[in-house]
Amino acid sequence: MTEIFTWDIVEAMDFGLKVGLATIAGLLIGLEREYKGKHAGLKTNTLVAIGAAVFVLISMRFYGEDYADITRVLSQVVTGIGFLGAGVILQNEKKERVKGLTTAATLWCSAGAGCLAATSMFVELGIIIILVVIINIVFGYVDNKIGDSK
């Protein structure tokens, strides 16, 4: 008989570490978006990173099981984030300008960060956090300077 409540301290600590790092990644990425006053900021990026990590961790529980393909969850995370990202992209008809693309791309990266945390790719996670924050800050500044010169 399968026990419903099994608890392993090592598994719990592993889960906590991975979800904790996904949380930190989402917070660091979302902090920049929040600072710029974007709707999908601190909380959204953090929740996306946590959610992605949780889904990947759940799928990894089925590794080695018959008829289980754990990689399918990764593809579904990408699809789901695409749907969420589409919701933040708006077209301003008066200015003939599309807004929200950077926020949608940042959400996508937050989901990737959550997936990296879930798969214990911690060095890669650190690199992604740094890259996303630097790109959003530095190129946001450059983009504003170019926009001001037009």
C-alpha positions in Angstrom: 0.0 0.0 0.0 1.3 3.5 -0.9 1.5 5.8 2.0 -0.2 9.2 1.5 2.0 11.1 3.9 5.7 10.4 3.4 8.2 13.0 4.5 11.9 13.0 3.8 13.9 15.8 5.3 16.5 15.7 2.5 13.8 15.9 -0.2 12.1 18.7 1.7 15.4 20.7 2.0 16.1 20.1 -1.7 12.7 21.3 -2.7 13.0 24.3 -0.4 16.4 25.2 -1.8 15.2 25.0 -5.4 12.0 26.9 -4.8 13.8 29.4 -2.6 16.4 30.1 -5.3 13.6 30.4 -7.9 12.0 32.9 -5.5 15.2 35.0 -5.2 15.6 34.9 -9.0 12.1 36.1 -9.6 12.5 38.8 -6.9 15.8 40.1 -8.4 14.4 40.1 -11.9 11.1 41.6 -10.9 12.8 44.3 -8.8 13.9 46.1 -11.9 10.5 45.9 -13.5 8.9 47.2 -10.3 11.4 50.1 -10.1 10.3 51.1 -13.6 6.6 51.0 -12.6 5.6 48.1 -14.8 2.4 46.2 -14.0 4.2 42.8 -14.2 6.8 43.6 -11.6 8.1 42.1 -8.4 5.2 39.8 -7.5 4.5 38.7 -11.0 8.1 37.7 -11.9 8.5 36.0 -8.5 5.3 34.0 -8.9 6.2 33.0 -12.5 9.7 31.8 -11.3 8.2 29.8 -8.4 5.4 28.3 -10.6 7.9 27.2 -13.3 10.1 25.6 -10.6 7.2 23.8 -9.0 5.9 22.4 -12.3 9.4 21.2 -13.2 9.9 19.6 -9.8 6.6 17.8 -10.0 7.5 16.4 -13.4 10.9 15.3 -12.1 9.2 13.1 -9.5 8.1 10.9 -12.4 11.6 10.4 -13.8 12.0 6.8 -14.9 8.4 5.9 -14.7 6.7 4.1 -17.5 5.0 6.4 -20.0 6.4 9.5 -18.4 8.2 12.1 -20.4 9.4 14.8 -17.9 10.6 17.1 -20.7 7.0 17.7 -21.7 6.5 19.9 -18.7 9.3 22.3 -19.8 7.6 22.7 -23.2 4.3 23.4 -21.4 5.9 26.0 -19.2 7.1 27.8 -22.3 3.7 27.6 -23.8 1.9 28.8 -20.7 4.3 31.7 -20.3 3.7 32.7 -23.9 0.0 33.0 -23.1 0.7 35.0 -20.0 3.2 37.2 -21.9 0.6 37.9 -24.6 -1.6 39.3 -21.9 0.9 42.1 -21.0 1.5 43.1 -24.6 -0.7 46.1 -25.6 -0.8 48.1 -28.8 -1.3 51.8 -28.4 -3.4 52.7 -31.5 -2.8 56.5 -31.2 1.0 56.2 -31.1 1.1 53.1 -33.4 3.4 51.6 -30.8 3.4 48.2 -29.1 4.0 48.2 -25.4 4.8 45.4 -23.0 7.2 43.3 -25.1 10.1 43.7 -22.7 7.8 42.8 -19.8 6.6 39.7 -21.6 10.2 38.7 -22.4 11.2 39.3 -18.8 8.4 37.0 -17.6 9.7 34.4 -20.0 13.1 34.7 -18.5 11.7 34.5 -15.0 10.1 31.2 -16.0 13.4 30.0 -17.4 15.0 31.0 -14.1 12.5 28.9 -12.2 13.2 26.0 -14.5 17.0 26.4 -13.9 16.5 26.5 -10.1 14.3 23.3 -10.3 16.9 21.4 -12.2 19.8 22.4 -9.9 21.5 24.5 -12.6 22.5 27.1 -10.0 25.5 28.7 -11.8 23.4 29.1 -14.9 20.7 30.6 -12.7 23.1 33.2 -11.4 24.2 34.1 -14.9 20.6 34.4 -16.1 19.7 36.7 -13.2 22.6 39.0 -13.8 22.1 39.1 -17.6 18.3 39.8 -17.4 18.8 42.6 -14.9 21.7 44.1 -16.7 19.9 44.0 -20.1 16.8 45.5 -18.7 18.7 48.3 -16.9 21.4 49.2 -19.4 19.4 48.7 -22.6 16.4 50.4 -21.0 18.6 53.4 -20.5 20.0 53.2 -24.0 16.5 52.8 -25.4 15.3 55.9 -23.5 18.2 57.9 -24.8 17.5 56.8 -28.4 13.8 57.5 -28.0 14.6 61.0 -26.7 16.7 61.8 -29.7 13.9 61.1 -32.2 
